[in-house]
Amino acid sequence: MPSLPVVSGNEAVRALQRLGFTVIRQRGSHIILSKGSQGCVVPNHREIKTGTLAGLLKQGGGFN
């Protein structure tokens, strides 16, 4: 499996929006997105850690 790239919170939000997620709200540095009954919380940091990014990909349906 290839290693995950270093992405920012804004880049992750834009990628999830392209997959059909919409931004519901933001509280502090956490952006909450949803797609139907599926939800996803993205930290709005300069760099997202690889483990966090892997979890976001699982929640978004892009990584099993």
Backbone as a chain_set.jsonl record, in Angstrom:
{"seq": "MPSLPVVSGNEAVRALQRLGFTVIRQRGSHIILSKGSQGCVVPNHREIKTGTLAGLLKQGGGFN", "coords": {"N": [[0.848, -1.161, 0.0], [0.618, 2.212, -0.875], [2.225, 5.058, 0.658], [0.515, 7.625, 2.492], [-0.213, 10.964, 1.388], [0.912, 14.195, 2.615], [-1.467, 16.332, 3.719], [-3.461, 19.319, 4.097], [-6.026, 20.487, 6.379], [-7.941, 21.995, 4.996], [-7.557, 21.085, 2.362], [-8.37, 18.437, 2.656], [-11.072, 18.79, 3.279], [-12.007, 19.929, 0.881], [-11.579, 17.756, -0.842], [-13.351, 15.858, 0.244], [-15.733, 17.193, -0.217], [-15.858, 17.035, -2.962], [-16.498, 14.382, -3.138], [-19.103, 14.405, -2.44], [-19.841, 15.242, 0.104], [-21.14, 17.671, 2.417], [-20.506, 20.755, 4.086], [-21.502, 21.093, 7.354], [-21.24, 22.411, 9.847], [-18.899, 24.35, 11.849], [-16.78, 24.136, 14.591], [-14.564, 25.709, 16.443], [-11.497, 24.419, 15.557], [-12.455, 22.272, 14.14], [-14.132, 20.837, 11.477], [-17.297, 19.865, 10.519], [-18.718, 17.538, 8.426], [-21.259, 16.146, 6.285], [-22.954, 13.456, 4.606], [-25.76, 12.359, 3.617], [-26.688, 9.968, 5.933], [-24.178, 9.653, 6.847], [-21.361, 10.831, 8.577], [-18.562, 13.071, 9.1], [-15.624, 14.286, 10.604], [-13.323, 16.801, 10.31], [-10.153, 17.907, 11.206], [-9.109, 21.238, 11.12], [-6.263, 21.784, 10.411], [-2.847, 22.712, 9.689], [-1.301, 20.573, 8.78], [-2.467, 17.298, 8.426], [-2.288, 14.441, 10.401], [-1.062, 11.176, 9.432], [-2.48, 8.935, 10.361], [-4.918, 10.055, 11.119], [-5.754, 10.997, 8.628], [-6.047, 8.554, 7.3], [-8.227, 7.524, 8.724], [-10.177, 9.411, 8.003], [-10.385, 8.843, 5.285], [-11.449, 6.273, 5.39], [-13.943, 6.841, 6.574], [-14.99, 8.448, 4.588], [-15.326, 6.688, 2.549], [-13.425, 6.146, 0.657], [-11.369, 4.399, 1.083], [-10.612, 1.203, 2.078]], "CA": [[0.0, 0.0, 0.0], [1.449, 3.418, -0.915], [2.09, 5.941, 1.813], [-0.441, 8.711, 2.302], [0.438, 12.272, 1.254], [0.668, 15.184, 3.663], [-2.466, 17.292, 3.248], [-3.985, 20.208, 5.128], [-7.439, 20.304, 6.656], [-8.716, 22.576, 3.894], [-7.469, 20.184, 1.213], [-9.197, 17.274, 2.956], [-12.472, 19.219, 3.171], [-12.313, 20.065, -0.542], [-11.654, 16.416, -1.427], [-14.594, 15.24, 0.69], [-16.829, 17.876, -0.902], [-15.926, 16.46, -4.308], [-17.129, 13.073, -2.995], [-20.512, 14.582, -2.146], [-20.074, 15.71, 1.469], [-21.397, 19.096, 2.572], [-20.098, 21.29, 5.387], [-22.654, 21.355, 8.208], [-20.872, 23.47, 10.789], [-17.521, 24.341, 12.319], [-16.616, 24.564, 15.97], [-13.123, 25.8, 16.665], [-10.711, 23.979, 14.409], [-13.013, 21.036, 13.607], [-15.169, 21.046, 10.479], [-18.177, 18.706, 10.474], [-19.323, 17.349, 7.122], [-22.159, 14.999, 6.235], [-23.451, 12.976, 3.318], [-26.837, 11.472, 4.033], [-26.556, 9.643, 7.351], [-22.75, 9.487, 7.104], [-20.73, 12.051, 9.042], [-17.108, 13.095, 9.077], [-15.076, 15.445, 11.299], [-11.987, 17.081, 9.794], [-9.455, 18.976, 11.915], [-8.622, 22.265, 10.199], [-4.872, 22.034, 10.775], [-1.939, 22.911, 8.556], [-0.987, 19.217, 8.32], [-3.23, 16.25, 9.092], [-1.458, 13.264, 10.618], [-1.409, 10.102, 8.503], [-3.515, 8.096, 10.964], [-6.164, 10.81, 11.019], [-6.119, 10.986, 7.224], [-6.534, 7.21, 6.989], [-9.572, 7.434, 9.287], [-11.064, 10.218, 7.167], [-10.604, 8.121, 4.05], [-12.382, 5.192, 5.7], [-15.258, 7.435, 6.776], [-15.444, 8.974, 3.317], [-15.582, 5.604, 1.62], [-12.396, 6.068, -0.371], [-10.271, 3.54, 1.516], [-11.164, 0.113, 2.901]], "C": [[0.899, 1.231, 0.0], [1.216, 4.278, 0.314], [1.158, 7.098, 1.474], [0.293, 10.045, 2.201], [0.14, 13.149, 2.458], [-0.293, 16.212, 3.091], [-2.916, 18.149, 4.418], [-5.461, 19.896, 5.348], [-8.314, 20.844, 5.545], [-8.7, 21.69, 2.662], [-8.331, 18.945, 1.429], [-10.677, 17.61, 2.828], [-12.865, 19.331, 1.7], [-12.442, 18.703, -1.219], [-12.954, 15.715, -1.017], [-15.802, 15.907, 0.039], [-16.966, 17.368, -2.334], [-16.562, 15.079, -4.292], [-18.599, 13.185, -2.605], [-20.837, 15.025, -0.735], [-20.354, 17.207, 1.458], [-21.002, 19.527, 3.976], [-21.359, 21.658, 6.156], [-22.355, 22.513, 9.152], [-19.391, 23.344, 11.111], [-17.515, 24.834, 13.753], [-15.124, 24.55, 16.279], [-12.382, 25.379, 15.412], [-11.227, 22.669, 13.823], [-14.197, 21.35, 12.695], [-15.97, 19.758, 10.363], [-18.852, 18.677, 9.114], [-20.288, 16.176, 7.193], [-22.561, 14.715, 4.804], [-24.509, 11.941, 3.652], [-26.743, 11.231, 5.531], [-25.098, 9.495, 7.779], [-22.145, 10.822, 7.516], [-19.222, 11.928, 9.07], [-16.638, 14.381, 9.753], [-13.628, 15.618, 10.851], [-11.343, 18.168, 10.643], [-8.87, 19.957, 10.911], [-7.217, 22.686, 10.623], [-4.04, 22.201, 9.517], [-1.545, 21.571, 7.941], [-1.824, 18.235, 9.119], [-2.322, 15.037, 9.222], [-1.955, 12.105, 9.76], [-2.495, 9.19, 9.069], [-4.883, 8.756, 10.9], [-6.656, 10.815, 9.58], [-6.652, 9.618, 6.807], [-7.95, 7.013, 7.527], [-10.578, 8.227, 8.48], [-11.372, 9.51, 5.854], [-11.557, 6.957, 4.259], [-13.797, 5.724, 5.86], [-15.843, 7.932, 5.454], [-15.718, 7.91, 2.284], [-14.527, 5.452, 0.537], [-11.269, 5.101, -0.051], [-10.842, 2.452, 2.408], [-10.107, -0.607, 3.619]], "O": [[1.845, 1.3, 0.784], [0.152, 4.233, 0.932], [1.034, 7.496, 0.315], [1.315, 10.238, 2.86], [-0.779, 12.871, 3.229], [0.014, 16.882, 2.105], [-2.774, 17.764, 5.578], [-6.065, 19.135, 4.593], [-9.318, 20.228, 5.186], [-9.718, 21.555, 1.984], [-8.956, 18.455, 0.489], [-11.454, 16.8, 2.322], [-13.941, 18.876, 1.312], [-13.309, 18.51, -2.071], [-13.587, 15.054, -1.84], [-16.799, 15.237, -0.229], [-18.077, 17.281, -2.858], [-17.106, 14.637, -5.304], [-19.275, 12.167, -2.454], [-22.013, 15.172, -0.402], [-19.862, 17.928, 0.59], [-21.142, 18.767, 4.934], [-22.184, 22.437, 5.677], [-23.121, 23.472, 9.241], [-18.722, 22.389, 10.716], [-18.165, 25.825, 14.086], [-14.509, 23.487, 16.364], [-12.614, 25.921, 14.332], [-10.502, 22.012, 13.076], [-15.138, 22.038, 13.091], [-15.407, 18.687, 10.139], [-19.475, 19.651, 8.694], [-20.157, 15.309, 8.057], [-22.521, 15.578, 3.927], [-24.193, 10.786, 3.936], [-26.72, 12.181, 6.314], [-24.819, 9.238, 8.95], [-22.394, 11.839, 6.868], [-18.672, 10.826, 9.065], [-17.193, 15.451, 9.501], [-12.81, 14.709, 10.989], [-11.918, 19.246, 10.794], [-8.208, 19.551, 9.956], [-7.007, 23.79, 11.125], [-4.481, 21.871, 8.416], [-1.466, 21.447, 6.719], [-1.888, 18.321, 10.346], [-1.659, 14.648, 8.26], [-3.132, 12.054, 9.402], [-3.35, 8.72, 8.318], [-5.889, 8.09, 10.656], [-7.852, 10.653, 9.336], [-7.611, 9.536, 6.039], [-8.785, 6.402, 6.859], [-11.709, 7.781, 8.286], [-12.5, 9.572, 5.366], [-12.39, 6.679, 3.397], [-14.746, 5.134, 5.344], [-17.051, 7.846, 5.232], [-16.291, 8.205, 1.235], [-14.727, 4.694, -0.413], [-10.313, 4.987, -0.819], [-11.496, 2.758, 3.405], [-10.393, -1.551, 4.355]]}, "num_chains": 1, "name": "protein.A"}
